[in-house]
Amino acid sequence: MADVVIYGLAPSTYTRTARLACEEKGVPHRLEEIEIGSARNFSMHPFGKIPILEHGDARVFETFAIARYIDEAFKGPALQPADAKARALMTAWISAVLDYAYPVIVRGLILPRLVFPRRGVPVDEAAVKANLPKVEQVLKALDGALATNRYFAGDAMSLADLFVLPILPYVGMTEEGRPLLAQCTRLSRWQDTMLARKSAPATEPKLAA
């Protein structure tokens, strides 16, 4: 069987989602780092983004497409519900992460607090402060989704959970995000459950000091 290669960066939440899918599915893979926006990146992804999956003659870009490919192209535990209603719920929460959670939490909090200082990029403190109510809103929405379900698409883990998980540990690393996450008791318990799975330590990024 051809090797599965994930092109991306280990700290990237989307790259980790792709790798989590491989681990949960039992698909051996290797991570190959690639510079975002480089000529090589654009040759593999039309918008110069990550991750990208290569498997034999298949090249797949965009994280949701990659995650679905991993689930559908290989044998192993199903990562998408068979039931149409549960599958729609999974897709809705993935869409919510892409459209709402990522811009608000990753771009609005994680990057300015954890990435920009390392790179010497000035932080717009007023923008970070103004964004915090949106962070709280998103976290509460995620917490609310777990009021009646064990996971985001029901009682079984799905790809939706693999999109949410990589974001939360970073939230807990920020001074502003930590108390907001602590208020979301269901979400915090869910995170503990997910981090206890074998896929979590296998894909945990090693961040430089």
N, C-alpha and C positions, 0 to 999 in steps of 0.2 A: 504494500500500500504506500502511496506517495506520502512524503512528509507534509505535515501541516505547518506552515510558517505564518506567524502573526507579526506583521511589521507595525511598529508603534513605539511607545515609550512606557516603561513600567509604571511611572507615577500617574499616567493618564487614566482617568476613570473609565473612559470608553475602551482603552486597551485592556484594562483589567476585566471589564465585562466580557470581552471576547475570550480572554484567557480563562475566566471563571466558567464560561460555557464549555470550553474544552475539558477542563478538569471535572466538571459535573457529569459530562457525557462520557468521560473516560477516553478522551482522544489525546494521544501524545502530540505535543507541539513544541515548537521552539519560538522564542521571541527574538526578533532581529530589530535592533533600534534603527530608526530612520529620522533624519532631520525634517521637521515639519516645514513645508513650503520650499523644500529643496527641489532641484530639477528632477532628481530621482523620485521624490515624493509625487510630484506632478505627473510623472510618467506612469504612476501606478494608481493615482486617485485624481480625478479631473479637477478637484478643488484643493488639492494639496493638503489633505487632512489625514488623520489616523483614526483607527487602525485600518489595515488592509490584510486580507487573508489570501494566501496562496496554497492551493492543494492540487498537485498535478497541473492540468491545464486550466483549472478554475482559478480565477482571480475575483475576489469579492470585496467591495468597499462599502462603507457605512455599517455602523455597529449592529443595527437591528438585522440587516441583511446577513451579516456575518454570523450572528447568533442563530438565526433561523437555519442557515446553511449547516452549521455545526450540528444542530439538532436533527435535521432532516437527511443529511448525507451519511450519517454514521449510526451504527447500532449502539444501543445503550439506553439508559433511563430517559424517558420522555421529558423534555423541558418545556413543552407546550401542552396545555390541556386539550383533551379530545373533545370535550363539550364545547359547543359553539359559544354559549353564554360566558363561560369561564375564559375561553380564549379571547373573546372580545374585551373582557375585563383586563386581561393581561396586556393586550395591545393598548388599551386606554391608558394604563399606568405607565407603560413604556413611553407613549406619546407625551404624557404629562411630565415625565422626567426630561425628555428632550426639549420640550417647549417651555416649561415653567421652572422645574427644579434646577436644571443645569445653568441657565442664564442667571438666575437669582442667586443660587448658592455658590456655584463654582466661579463664575465670572465676577459676581458681586461681593463675595466674601473670601473664598478660598484663595483665589489668585492674589488679591491685594494683601492678604494677611500672611500667606505661606510662600508665595512664589515671588512676588515683586520685590520684597526686601532682600531676597537672596540674589536677585539680579540687578539690584540698585535702581529699580524702577520707582519713581515717585508714586505715593499712594494718595488718592483723593479721599481724604478722611470724611469730608462732607458727604460724598457719594456712598461710602461704606455705611455711614450712620443712617442715611436716608433709605438704604436698601434693607436694613435690618428688619423692619416690619414685614417685608416681603419674605425674608428668610423664615421668620416665625410662622407666617401664613402657610408656606409650603410644608414646613415640618409638621404643623398641626394637621394639614390635609393628609399627609402620609400616615400620621398617627391615627387619624380617623378611619383610614382605610382598613386598619387592623382591628377595628372595634368588634367586628363579627367574623373576620377571617383570620386564619393563622398566618397566611401568606397573602401577597397582594392579589393573587388571582383565585384565592380560595384556600382549601386545606392542604394543597400540595405546592411545593416550591415550583416556580416557573421562571422563564426568562425575565419577567418583570422584576423579580427579586434581585436578579443579577445586575440589573441596571441601577437599582437604588443603592445596593450595598457599597460600592466603591466610594460613594460620595460622603457617607456618614462619618467614617473615621476622621476625615479631614475637618468636618464641622467640629468635632470634639477637640481638635487641635487648636482651634481659635478661641480667644478669650470671650468673644461675643457669642459664638455658636454653642459653646459648652453648656451654659445654663439653659439656652433655648431647647437643646436636645434633651437635657435632663428632665424638662417639663413634660416631654412626650414619652410617658412611661411604656406604652405599648410598643412604640417604635424602638425604644431602647432595649426592651426585652427581645424584640425581633432581631435587632442587630446582634445581640449576644448569641442568639441561636444560630444566626448565619455565620458569625465569626468562628463558631465551634465546628463548622463543617470543614472537611479536609481541604476543600478547594480554597478556603480563605488564606491559610498560611502559605499554601503553594503559590499563590499569586500576589502575596503582600509585597508592595514596593519597598525597597530599601532606600530611604531618603537620606541624602547627604546632610551632614550637620551644617 
